[in-house]
Amino acid sequence: MGTYCPDCGQDVNPPDSVLGVLSVFFRELVDIESGLWPSMWALTARPGVALSRYLGGARQDLMHPGRYLLASIVVAFGTDRAFTWLGMRTPYDERVSEGITRTESSDIAPETADQIQSLLVTAADQVMESQAFLVTTNLVLTGFLSLTVWRLFRRHFQRGAQASAFSALVVGHTVFLRTAAELLYMPVTYLSSGPSSGLPGKITFVIIAVYVVIATTGTFGGGWKSGLKGLLAAGWAAFEQALVLGIVIAGYVSWMIYARLGEYPSPGGTFSLSYGDTTGDTMAVAFQILPAVAILLIPFALHAGLEFYYRHR
């Protein structure tokens, strides 16, 4: 059937060049027989069957995991831009500008504090609103999920690449599900209370948790134990993703402050960032960068130690 073996479903002539991969990606976006839409349907209606068949070598039912993840990111980014253009979504820079507050500190002059606030708004616009940020966050999440899934479901994988493929498909589909929920949520919220910052974090968490449980139990079996391990894998991967993003963003903001102002703020000066939006979510952070980074590295050291133990026991 096509370029796939009719018996095992494996691709007979997989693309071996960048141009070939890109051409297959764009073809699969519009190919109703073996592209994006059948993959979305399979991962929605019967994720366990589709994923187990893919891990077993039958590639015909689903897109390539990397292309599926890329397609989900493109759709999510385009949806966010559309809602922002329509005025339904509040951009990150406006949210940060309205929400940043500074604690009183004798070590930082008001003029310097205003400059730092301006730099934070600029960083929010350059980082949080970029497609590169969306790509990076999902790739980082996929990578960490691959490591945790590989360890927790080790006997179900023959190679590490299978864990990466499973993680890319799961992350990509949760992005699609989150985008679909946002398509329903944003217009209703806009009509009832005006622009919002997007889908509430609680709803996103529920979508991811439910789908991960369904995907892991359907793919690996094992009932509720498999579901709990799937939740643990997704939760730990999301936790490490948040730590990485926190370290990178804090470093980027520190570099911007140093490059523009010529010096770092005094260690005694403490800034608190807080905001509340129409979703009911609030955030409040007050920290000094170097101690915070040292603390954030502890979970990675723990993860590395556990991985080393299980590999060499």
Backbone hydrogen bonds, N-H to C=O, Kabsch-Sander energy under -0.5 kcal/mol:
donor,donor_aa,acceptor,acceptor_aa,energy
4,Y,1,M,-2.0
5,C,10,Q,-2.6
9,G,5,C,-1.8
12,V,3,T,-3.7
13,N,3,T,-0.6
21,V,17,S,-2.3
22,L,18,V,-2.5
23,S,19,L,-2.5
24,V,20,G,-2.2
25,F,21,V,-2.2
26,F,22,L,-2.3
27,R,23,S,-2.1
28,E,24,V,-2.6
29,L,25,F,-1.2
30,V,26,F,-0.8
30,V,27,R,-0.8
31,D,27,R,-1.2
32,I,30,V,-0.9
35,G,31,D,-1.0
36,L,28,E,-2.8
39,S,35,G,-1.4
40,M,36,L,-2.6
41,W,37,W,-2.4
42,A,38,P,-2.7
43,L,39,S,-2.5
44,T,40,M,-1.1
45,A,41,W,-3.2
46,R,42,A,-1.9
50,A,46,R,-2.3
51,L,47,P,-2.7
52,S,48,G,-2.3
53,R,49,V,-2.3
54,Y,50,A,-2.0
55,L,51,L,-2.6
56,G,52,S,-1.4
57,G,54,Y,-1.5
58,A,53,R,-2.3
59,R,9,G,-0.6
59,R,57,G,-1.0
60,Q,9,G,-0.9
62,L,59,R,-0.7
68,Y,64,H,-2.5
69,L,65,P,-2.5
70,L,66,G,-2.2
71,A,67,R,-2.6
72,S,68,Y,-2.1
73,I,69,L,-1.9
74,V,70,L,-2.5
75,V,71,A,-2.3
76,A,72,S,-2.4
77,F,73,I,-2.8
78,G,74,V,-2.4
79,T,75,V,-2.2
80,D,76,A,-2.3
81,R,77,F,-2.4
82,A,78,G,-2.2
83,F,79,T,-2.4
84,T,80,D,-2.3
85,W,81,R,-2.6
86,L,82,A,-2.1
87,G,84,T,-1.0
88,M,83,F,-2.1
89,R,83,F,-1.4
90,T,196,S,-2.4
95,R,91,P,-1.8
96,V,92,Y,-2.8
97,S,93,D,-2.4
98,E,94,E,-2.2
99,G,95,R,-1.4
100,I,96,V,-1.9
101,T,272,S,-1.1
103,T,270,T,-0.6
108,I,105,S,-0.7
109,A,107,D,-0.5
113,A,109,A,-2.5
114,D,110,P,-2.3
115,Q,111,E,-1.9
116,I,112,T,-2.5
117,Q,113,A,-2.4
118,S,114,D,-2.1
119,L,115,Q,-2.2
120,L,116,I,-2.4
121,V,117,Q,-2.0
122,T,118,S,-2.2
123,A,119,L,-2.8
124,A,120,L,-2.3
125,D,121,V,-1.9
126,Q,122,T,-2.5
127,V,123,A,-2.8
128,M,123,A,-0.5
128,M,124,A,-0.7
129,E,124,A,-0.8
130,S,127,V,-1.4
134,L,130,S,-1.3
135,V,131,Q,-2.6
136,T,132,A,-2.7
137,T,133,F,-2.7
138,N,134,L,-1.7
139,L,135,V,-2.3
140,V,136,T,-2.8
141,L,137,T,-2.2
142,T,138,N,-2.3
143,G,139,L,-2.4
144,F,140,V,-2.4
145,L,141,L,-2.5
146,S,142,T,-2.2
147,L,143,G,-1.7
148,T,144,F,-2.2
149,V,145,L,-2.9
150,W,146,S,-2.3
151,R,147,L,-1.6
152,L,148,T,-2.7
153,F,149,V,-2.6
154,R,151,R,-0.8
156,H,153,F,-1.8
157,F,154,R,-1.5
162,Q,159,R,-1.0
163,A,159,R,-0.9
164,S,160,G,-1.8
165,A,161,A,-2.4
166,F,162,Q,-2.6
167,S,163,A,-2.3
168,A,164,S,-2.5
169,L,165,A,-2.2
170,V,166,F,-2.3
171,V,167,S,-3.0
172,G,168,A,-2.5
173,H,169,L,-2.1
174,T,170,V,-2.2
175,V,171,V,-1.9
176,F,172,G,-1.8
177,L,173,H,-2.7
178,R,174,T,-2.5
179,T,175,V,-2.3
180,A,176,F,-2.5
181,A,177,L,-2.3
182,E,178,R,-2.1
183,L,179,T,-2.1
184,L,180,A,-1.1
185,Y,181,A,-2.5
186,M,182,E,-2.7
188,V,184,L,-0.9
189,T,185,Y,-2.6
190,Y,186,M,-2.7
191,L,187,P,-2.2
192,S,188,V,-1.5
193,S,189,T,-3.2
194,G,189,T,-0.7
194,G,190,Y,-1.2
196,S,88,M,-2.3
204,T,200,P,-1.9
205,F,201,G,-2.5
206,V,202,K,-2.1
207,I,203,I,-2.4
208,I,204,T,-2.4
209,A,205,F,-2.8
210,V,206,V,-2.6
211,Y,207,I,-2.2
212,V,208,I,-2.6
213,V,209,A,-2.1
214,I,210,V,-2.3
215,A,211,Y,-3.0
216,T,212,V,-2.6
217,T,213,V,-2.3
218,G,214,I,-2.0
219,T,215,A,-2.0
220,F,216,T,-2.7
221,G,217,T,-1.2
225,K,222,G,-1.0
226,S,222,G,-0.6
227,G,223,G,-1.7
228,L,224,W,-2.5
229,K,225,K,-2.2
230,G,226,S,-2.2
231,L,227,G,-2.3
232,L,228,L,-2.5
233,A,229,K,-2.6
234,A,230,G,-2.6
235,G,231,L,-2.9
236,W,232,L,-2.7
237,A,233,A,-2.2
238,A,234,A,-2.5
239,F,235,G,-2.1
240,E,236,W,-2.5
241,Q,237,A,-2.3
242,A,238,A,-2.3
243,L,239,F,-1.9
244,V,240,E,-2.5
245,L,241,Q,-2.6
246,G,242,A,-2.3
247,I,243,L,-2.5
248,V,244,V,-2.7
249,I,245,L,-2.8
250,A,246,G,-2.3
251,G,247,I,-2.4
252,Y,248,V,-2.5
253,V,249,I,-2.8
254,S,250,A,-2.4
255,W,251,G,-2.3
256,M,252,Y,-2.3
257,I,253,V,-2.5
258,Y,254,S,-2.6
259,A,255,W,-3.0
260,R,256,M,-2.3
261,L,257,I,-2.8
262,G,258,Y,-1.7
269,G,266,S,-2.0
271,F,287,F,-0.5
272,S,101,T,-0.8
273,L,285,V,-2.5
274,S,99,G,-0.9
274,S,272,S,-0.5
275,Y,283,M,-1.5
277,D,281,D,-1.4
280,G,277,D,-1.8
283,M,275,Y,-1.7
285,V,273,L,-2.1
287,F,271,F,-0.8
292,A,288,Q,-1.9
293,V,289,I,-2.6
294,A,290,L,-2.1
295,I,291,P,-2.0
296,L,292,A,-2.4
297,L,293,V,-1.3
298,I,295,I,-1.3
301,A,297,L,-1.9
302,L,298,I,-2.3
303,H,299,P,-2.6
304,A,300,F,-2.7
305,G,301,A,-2.2
306,L,302,L,-2.4
307,E,303,H,-2.5
308,F,304,A,-2.4
309,Y,305,G,-2.1
310,Y,306,L,-2.4
311,R,307,E,-1.7
312,H,308,F,-1.5
313,R,309,Y,-1.0
